[in-house]
């Protein structure tokens, strides 16, 4: 029996995606409390352009008026995950694991570490060495150099060891949107994508399949 089921929502507005995953999150918590059978779920999607800011986010990390966002076709959304401000948009794999961490005997820090490991191994498949940055979640390239740049943001909410939200991995993402914010609150670090690092757009469906298989390996 597989440890989680996989769903690909395709392209979806952030608000609808948030409502859907909240329903799944609450249903998993309720089933757990009642001792009923439940299913862990891994969801992939692409969002239409949106900037989201977490509970601890600072408003001044949005560098332009919201009117400018509207002109760029983007929306702005306060959400209940951890972390600061980030961008979601087409060409990015946004992943929402709705997982009961007790199924794997994991704490929240271990879970985030494993999610980072999935992305690090994924990038290794493309010949890109990636790593963690001390004191910051997510996955980075050249983390301890002046050229440090983030390729995957991570922000999670949990209750009773059940998780929602997750990660945003840049594949063919339009990186110009990041110039409108201090990504994840950083003012001295860059942002990149798989396409930028490899010099050409990548097969998005293949990337999703590889990422899913690595989740299967690390969350058996």
Residue frames as qw, qx, qy, qz and C-alpha x, y, z in Angstrom:
[[0.000, 0.888, 0.460, 0.000, 0.00, 0.00, 0.00],
 [0.409, 0.489, -0.032, 0.770, 1.39, 3.41, -0.95],
 [0.337, -0.338, -0.502, 0.721, 2.02, 5.89, 1.86],
 [0.172, 0.534, 0.183, -0.807, 0.22, 8.72, 0.05],
 [0.541, 0.601, 0.565, 0.164, -2.01, 9.36, -2.93],
 [0.288, -0.223, 0.255, 0.896, -0.97, 11.86, -5.61],
 [0.320, 0.794, 0.508, -0.089, -3.16, 14.54, -7.19],
 [0.330, -0.022, 0.263, 0.907, -2.22, 17.02, -9.92],
 [0.184, 0.725, 0.487, -0.450, -4.58, 20.00, -9.86],
 [0.483, 0.543, 0.372, 0.578, -2.97, 21.60, -12.91],
 [0.164, 0.251, -0.057, 0.952, -3.27, 25.39, -13.09],
 [0.358, -0.687, -0.632, -0.012, -5.44, 26.86, -10.34],
 [0.083, -0.792, 0.087, -0.599, -5.97, 30.23, -8.64],
 [0.242, 0.258, -0.730, 0.585, -4.23, 30.42, -5.27],
 [0.457, -0.185, 0.360, -0.792, -7.43, 31.15, -3.36],
 [0.885, 0.023, -0.207, -0.416, -9.21, 28.08, -4.74],
 [0.682, 0.250, -0.645, 0.238, -6.15, 25.95, -4.05],
 [0.015, -0.297, 0.620, -0.726, -5.99, 27.26, -0.50],
 [0.688, -0.125, 0.177, -0.692, -9.65, 26.41, 0.08],
 [0.887, 0.136, -0.396, -0.197, -9.24, 22.91, -1.34],
 [0.547, 0.246, -0.689, 0.406, -6.17, 22.05, 0.69],
 [0.259, -0.297, 0.492, -0.777, -7.76, 23.50, 3.84],
 [0.843, -0.076, -0.041, -0.532, -10.68, 21.11, 3.39],
 [0.843, 0.183, -0.499, 0.082, -8.30, 18.16, 2.97],
 [0.232, 0.374, -0.614, 0.655, -6.20, 19.30, 5.93],
 [0.490, -0.257, 0.364, -0.749, -9.24, 19.60, 8.21],
 [0.907, 0.015, -0.206, -0.367, -10.64, 16.26, 7.03],
 [0.691, 0.255, -0.615, 0.281, -7.36, 14.48, 7.79],
 [0.030, -0.319, 0.593, -0.739, -7.22, 16.02, 11.28],
 [0.701, -0.156, 0.152, -0.679, -10.85, 15.03, 11.96],
 [0.901, 0.107, -0.396, -0.142, -10.27, 11.46, 10.78],
 [0.464, 0.318, -0.665, 0.492, -7.18, 11.25, 12.97],
 [0.292, -0.297, 0.472, -0.777, -9.04, 12.51, 16.06],
 [0.818, -0.042, 0.096, -0.565, -11.86, 10.03, 15.50],
 [0.487, -0.307, 0.815, 0.061, -9.52, 7.15, 14.71],
 [0.781, 0.511, 0.268, -0.238, -11.02, 6.73, 11.25],
 [0.741, 0.112, 0.398, 0.528, -9.04, 5.58, 8.18],
 [0.130, 0.921, -0.027, -0.367, -7.34, 8.45, 6.43],
 [0.803, 0.376, 0.211, 0.412, -5.13, 9.07, 3.41],
 [0.324, -0.608, 0.189, 0.700, -2.03, 11.21, 3.12],
 [0.591, 0.715, 0.352, 0.122, -2.08, 13.24, -0.09],
 [0.400, -0.362, 0.274, 0.796, 0.59, 14.94, -2.17],
 [0.415, 0.818, 0.390, -0.083, -0.77, 17.69, -4.43],
 [0.408, -0.137, 0.314, 0.846, 1.06, 19.43, -7.26],
 [0.302, 0.836, 0.457, -0.030, -0.27, 22.51, -9.02],
 [0.365, 0.178, 0.130, 0.904, 0.65, 25.71, -10.83],
 [0.011, -0.734, -0.484, 0.477, -0.81, 28.98, -9.65],
 [0.307, 0.818, 0.230, 0.429, -1.71, 32.03, -11.63],
 [0.394, 0.384, -0.326, 0.768, 0.64, 34.88, -10.61],
 [0.555, -0.762, -0.237, -0.234, 0.25, 35.58, -6.90],
 [0.239, 0.458, -0.589, 0.622, 2.32, 36.91, -4.02],
 [0.719, -0.544, -0.409, -0.141, 1.63, 35.26, -0.67],
 [0.068, 0.583, -0.521, 0.619, 2.82, 36.42, 2.71],
 [0.593, -0.224, -0.758, 0.158, 3.00, 34.21, 5.79],
 [0.490, -0.778, -0.393, 0.011, 1.96, 34.91, 9.37],
 [0.570, -0.607, 0.004, 0.553, 5.36, 36.33, 10.34],
 [0.539, 0.423, 0.327, 0.651, 5.85, 38.21, 7.07],
 [0.175, -0.552, -0.139, 0.803, 6.71, 41.91, 6.96],
 [0.462, 0.781, 0.401, -0.123, 4.59, 44.07, 4.69],
 [0.071, 0.886, -0.285, -0.358, 7.58, 46.17, 3.67],
 [0.454, -0.245, 0.775, 0.365, 9.02, 43.14, 1.87],
 [0.473, 0.658, 0.550, 0.200, 6.48, 43.94, -0.84],
 [0.415, -0.267, 0.127, 0.860, 8.42, 46.66, -2.67],
 [0.061, -0.160, -0.432, -0.885, 5.66, 48.12, -4.84],
 [0.499, 0.070, 0.310, -0.806, 2.03, 49.22, -4.34],
 [0.540, 0.199, 0.810, -0.114, -0.59, 46.53, -4.86],
 [0.538, 0.725, 0.094, -0.419, -1.75, 48.49, -7.90],
 [0.178, 0.645, -0.679, -0.301, 1.52, 47.57, -9.64],
 [0.337, -0.077, 0.937, -0.043, 0.82, 43.89, -8.93],
 [0.574, 0.539, 0.518, -0.334, -2.57, 44.22, -10.58],
 [0.405, 0.775, -0.278, -0.399, -0.94, 45.81, -13.62],
 [0.062, 0.469, -0.867, -0.155, 1.34, 42.77, -13.83],
 [0.738, -0.049, -0.509, -0.440, -1.68, 40.44, -13.59],
 [0.444, 0.032, -0.808, 0.387, -0.79, 39.28, -10.07],
 [0.560, -0.693, -0.258, -0.374, -2.76, 39.13, -6.83],
 [0.116, 0.447, -0.638, 0.616, -1.66, 39.48, -3.18],
 [0.772, -0.373, -0.414, -0.306, -2.78, 37.08, -0.48],
 [0.256, -0.547, 0.638, -0.477, -2.23, 36.80, 3.27],
 [0.816, -0.023, -0.546, -0.191, -1.99, 33.16, 4.24],
 [0.702, -0.630, 0.185, -0.275, -1.54, 31.05, 7.37],
 [0.912, 0.124, -0.225, 0.319, 1.75, 29.30, 6.63],
 [0.563, -0.653, 0.087, 0.499, 5.08, 30.13, 8.22],
 [0.571, 0.108, 0.362, 0.729, 7.61, 32.27, 6.41],
 [0.011, 0.530, 0.016, -0.848, 7.62, 35.66, 4.74],
 [0.577, 0.624, 0.050, -0.524, 6.63, 36.78, 1.25],
 [0.404, -0.163, 0.785, 0.440, 7.06, 34.65, -1.87],
 [0.475, 0.400, -0.278, -0.733, 5.81, 34.38, -5.43],
 [0.565, 0.138, 0.812, 0.036, 3.84, 31.62, -7.14],
 [0.458, 0.603, -0.145, -0.637, 3.19, 31.50, -10.85],
 [0.909, 0.391, -0.013, -0.142, 3.18, 29.51, -14.08],
 [0.636, 0.559, -0.483, 0.224, 6.21, 27.31, -14.65],
 [0.121, -0.469, 0.701, -0.524, 6.62, 26.67, -10.92],
 [0.597, -0.237, -0.762, -0.077, 5.78, 23.36, -9.25],
 [0.353, -0.442, 0.384, -0.729, 3.85, 24.27, -6.12],
 [0.543, -0.063, -0.837, -0.009, 3.50, 21.25, -3.86],
 [0.512, -0.448, 0.248, -0.689, 1.08, 20.72, -1.00],
 [0.429, 0.001, -0.896, 0.120, 1.74, 17.59, 1.06],
 [0.635, -0.451, 0.085, -0.622, -1.29, 16.98, 3.29],
 [0.624, 0.175, -0.738, 0.188, 0.61, 14.52, 5.46],
 [0.735, -0.650, 0.021, -0.190, 0.12, 13.03, 8.92],
 [0.247, 0.709, -0.625, 0.213, 3.73, 13.13, 10.06],
 [0.597, -0.379, 0.629, -0.324, 3.06, 10.51, 12.75],
 [0.940, 0.303, 0.027, -0.155, 2.59, 8.01, 9.92],
 [0.713, 0.515, -0.342, 0.331, 6.35, 8.31, 9.33],
 [0.723, -0.520, -0.245, 0.385, 7.29, 9.11, 12.94],
 [0.460, 0.363, 0.035, 0.809, 8.50, 12.58, 11.96],
 [0.175, -0.691, -0.324, 0.622, 8.67, 15.89, 13.75],
 [0.372, 0.898, 0.183, -0.149, 8.18, 19.15, 11.86],
 [0.083, -0.813, 0.486, 0.311, 11.91, 19.94, 11.53],
 [0.481, -0.153, 0.826, 0.250, 12.63, 16.43, 10.24],
 [0.540, 0.616, 0.573, -0.025, 9.79, 16.77, 7.76],
 [0.249, 0.939, -0.087, -0.221, 11.11, 20.07, 6.36],
 [0.283, -0.606, 0.685, 0.288, 14.60, 18.56, 6.17],
 [0.550, 0.137, 0.807, 0.167, 13.23, 15.61, 4.17],
 [0.468, 0.806, 0.348, -0.102, 11.28, 17.90, 1.84],
 [0.041, 0.880, -0.382, -0.280, 14.48, 19.85, 1.20],
 [0.442, -0.332, 0.798, 0.240, 16.26, 16.55, 0.54],
 [0.626, 0.505, 0.594, 0.010, 13.68, 15.63, -2.10],
 [0.360, 0.926, 0.026, -0.108, 14.45, 18.87, -3.96],
 [0.217, -0.740, 0.591, 0.236, 18.23, 18.53, -3.54],
 [0.554, -0.046, 0.807, 0.201, 18.11, 15.03, -5.06],
 [0.549, 0.720, 0.421, -0.062, 15.80, 16.28, -7.81],
 [0.192, 0.937, -0.226, -0.184, 18.30, 18.98, -8.81],
 [0.421, -0.495, 0.723, 0.236, 21.13, 16.45, -8.72],
 [0.694, 0.357, 0.619, 0.085, 19.30, 14.60, -11.52],
 [0.453, 0.876, 0.137, 0.092, 19.96, 17.69, -13.64],
 [0.722, 0.218, -0.148, 0.640, 23.60, 17.97, -12.58],
 [0.072, -0.752, 0.074, -0.651, 22.91, 20.93, -10.28],
 [0.479, -0.121, -0.683, 0.538, 24.51, 20.79, -6.82],
 [0.340, -0.674, -0.163, -0.635, 22.11, 22.27, -4.26],
 [0.425, -0.037, -0.698, 0.575, 22.21, 22.68, -0.51],
 [0.349, -0.805, -0.479, 0.033, 20.60, 24.14, 2.58],
 [0.191, 0.591, -0.209, 0.755, 21.38, 27.53, 4.07],
 [0.364, -0.244, -0.704, 0.559, 21.81, 27.68, 7.86],
 [0.033, 0.365, 0.413, -0.834, 18.96, 29.53, 9.50],
 [0.462, 0.342, -0.160, -0.803, 16.74, 29.51, 6.41],
 [0.708, 0.201, 0.667, -0.114, 14.37, 26.92, 5.02],
 [0.633, 0.722, -0.037, -0.277, 14.31, 26.03, 1.35],
 [0.854, 0.023, 0.323, 0.407, 16.90, 24.89, -1.18],
 [0.022, 0.927, -0.184, -0.325, 19.76, 27.05, -2.42],
 [0.832, 0.401, -0.014, 0.382, 22.55, 27.09, -4.97],
 [0.475, 0.377, -0.280, 0.744, 25.97, 28.31, -3.80],
 [0.462, -0.762, -0.448, -0.075, 24.37, 28.92, -0.42],
 [0.577, -0.685, -0.082, 0.437, 27.40, 30.33, 1.36],
 [0.479, 0.063, 0.282, 0.829, 28.70, 32.55, -1.43],
 [0.115, 0.394, 0.071, -0.909, 27.82, 36.06, -2.56],
 [0.339, 0.095, -0.623, -0.699, 26.10, 34.42, -5.54],
 [0.159, 0.185, 0.915, -0.322, 23.67, 32.51, -3.26],
 [0.443, 0.025, -0.292, -0.847, 20.30, 32.07, -4.93],
 [0.498, 0.068, 0.740, -0.447, 17.14, 30.27, -3.91],
 [0.264, 0.063, -0.759, -0.592, 15.46, 27.81, -6.24],
 [0.487, -0.406, -0.743, -0.213, 12.84, 26.38, -3.87],
 [0.249, -0.393, 0.348, -0.814, 10.90, 28.11, -1.09],
 [0.450, -0.270, -0.850, 0.045, 9.30, 26.14, 1.75],
 [0.270, -0.247, 0.334, -0.868, 6.57, 27.24, 4.16],
 [0.411, -0.208, -0.884, -0.071, 4.44, 24.91, 6.27],
 [0.513, -0.386, 0.243, -0.727, 1.50, 24.96, 8.67],
 [0.456, -0.025, -0.889, 0.026, 0.85, 22.01, 10.97],
 [0.558, -0.358, 0.288, -0.691, -1.68, 20.95, 13.57],
 [0.867, -0.175, 0.398, -0.242, -1.70, 17.62, 15.41],
 [0.448, -0.347, 0.716, 0.408, 1.26, 16.66, 13.18],
 [0.563, 0.575, 0.567, 0.175, -0.87, 17.13, 10.05],
 [0.294, -0.362, 0.234, 0.853, 0.66, 19.48, 7.47],
 [0.485, 0.770, 0.411, 0.055, -0.53, 21.83, 4.77],
 [0.185, 0.922, -0.290, -0.180, 1.18, 24.31, 2.43],
 [0.936, -0.014, 0.239, 0.258, 4.62, 23.05, 1.38],
 [0.492, -0.363, 0.379, 0.695, 7.09, 24.09, -1.32],
 [0.510, 0.825, 0.095, -0.225, 7.45, 26.17, -4.47],
 [0.657, -0.241, 0.504, 0.506, 10.10, 24.92, -6.92],
 [0.322, 0.766, -0.147, -0.537, 11.05, 27.16, -9.83],
 [0.731, 0.144, 0.590, 0.312, 11.25, 25.23, -13.11],
 [0.364, 0.406, 0.430, 0.719, 10.34, 27.61, -15.96],
 [0.173, -0.802, -0.459, 0.341, 9.21, 30.47, -13.71],
 [0.276, 0.783, 0.096, 0.549, 9.22, 34.10, -14.88],
 [0.610, -0.296, -0.390, 0.623, 11.78, 35.39, -12.39],
 [0.123, 0.411, 0.058, 0.901, 11.06, 39.06, -13.13],
 [0.520, -0.679, -0.363, -0.371, 8.21, 38.94, -10.61],
 [0.736, -0.404, -0.344, 0.421, 10.73, 38.49, -7.80],
 [0.348, 0.247, -0.067, 0.902, 12.04, 42.00, -8.40],
 [0.333, -0.615, -0.238, -0.674, 8.81, 43.28, -6.81],
 [0.774, -0.608, -0.079, -0.162, 9.59, 41.72, -3.41],
 [0.062, -0.618, 0.756, -0.208, 12.35, 40.82, -0.98],
 [0.778, -0.010, -0.563, -0.277, 11.91, 37.07, -1.54],
 [0.775, -0.343, -0.503, 0.168, 11.32, 35.32, 1.80],
 [0.413, -0.902, -0.064, 0.106, 12.51, 38.54, 3.44],
 [0.715, -0.241, 0.226, 0.616, 16.07, 38.39, 2.06],
 [0.236, 0.939, -0.005, -0.252, 17.58, 41.55, 0.60],
 [0.071, -0.747, 0.611, 0.250, 21.02, 40.13, -0.26],
 [0.461, -0.076, 0.872, 0.147, 20.21, 36.82, -1.97],
 [0.329, 0.243, -0.504, -0.761, 19.05, 35.98, -5.46],
 [0.753, 0.194, 0.509, -0.370, 16.38, 33.71, -6.92],
 [0.116, 0.381, -0.761, -0.511, 16.80, 31.26, -9.78],
 [0.859, 0.189, 0.167, -0.445, 15.03, 28.52, -11.71],
 [0.778, -0.047, 0.585, 0.226, 15.93, 25.22, -13.33],
 [0.613, 0.710, 0.276, 0.207, 15.53, 26.82, -16.76],
 [0.043, 0.970, -0.232, 0.054, 17.84, 29.70, -15.88],
 [0.550, -0.590, 0.578, 0.120, 20.54, 27.41, -14.51],
 [0.699, 0.074, 0.661, 0.262, 20.42, 25.10, -17.54],
 [0.081, -0.357, 0.390, 0.845, 20.02, 27.87, -20.10],
 [0.321, -0.070, -0.642, -0.693, 16.74, 26.65, -21.65],
 [0.696, -0.199, 0.133, -0.677, 13.13, 25.78, -20.72],
 [0.082, -0.212, 0.967, -0.116, 12.69, 22.34, -19.20],
 [0.459, -0.238, -0.756, -0.401, 10.11, 19.59, -19.70],
 [0.387, -0.381, 0.333, -0.771, 7.60, 20.50, -16.99],
 [0.907, -0.145, -0.121, -0.377, 5.75, 17.16, -16.97],
 [0.788, 0.193, -0.502, 0.300, 9.02, 15.25, -16.67],
 [0.091, 0.415, -0.506, 0.750, 10.06, 17.47, -13.77],
 [0.658, -0.319, 0.175, -0.659, 6.79, 16.74, -11.94],
 [0.950, 0.000, -0.284, -0.127, 7.19, 13.00, -12.51],
 [0.594, 0.308, -0.545, 0.506, 10.77, 13.00, -11.20],
 [0.167, -0.411, 0.424, -0.790, 9.78, 15.01, -8.16],
 [0.821, -0.233, -0.011, -0.521, 6.85, 12.71, -7.40],
 [0.894, 0.099, -0.424, 0.105, 9.08, 9.63, -7.59],
 [0.350, 0.347, -0.554, 0.671, 11.54, 11.18, -5.14],
 [0.507, -0.360, 0.270, -0.735, 8.70, 11.87, -2.71],
 [0.939, -0.080, -0.222, -0.252, 7.82, 8.17, -3.02],
 [0.714, 0.250, -0.520, 0.396, 11.42, 7.26, -2.15],
 [0.183, 0.298, -0.511, 0.785, 11.81, 9.54, 0.85],
 [0.511, -0.123, 0.380, -0.761, 8.27, 9.17, 2.22],
 [0.345, 0.065, -0.896, -0.273, 7.78, 5.39, 1.74]]
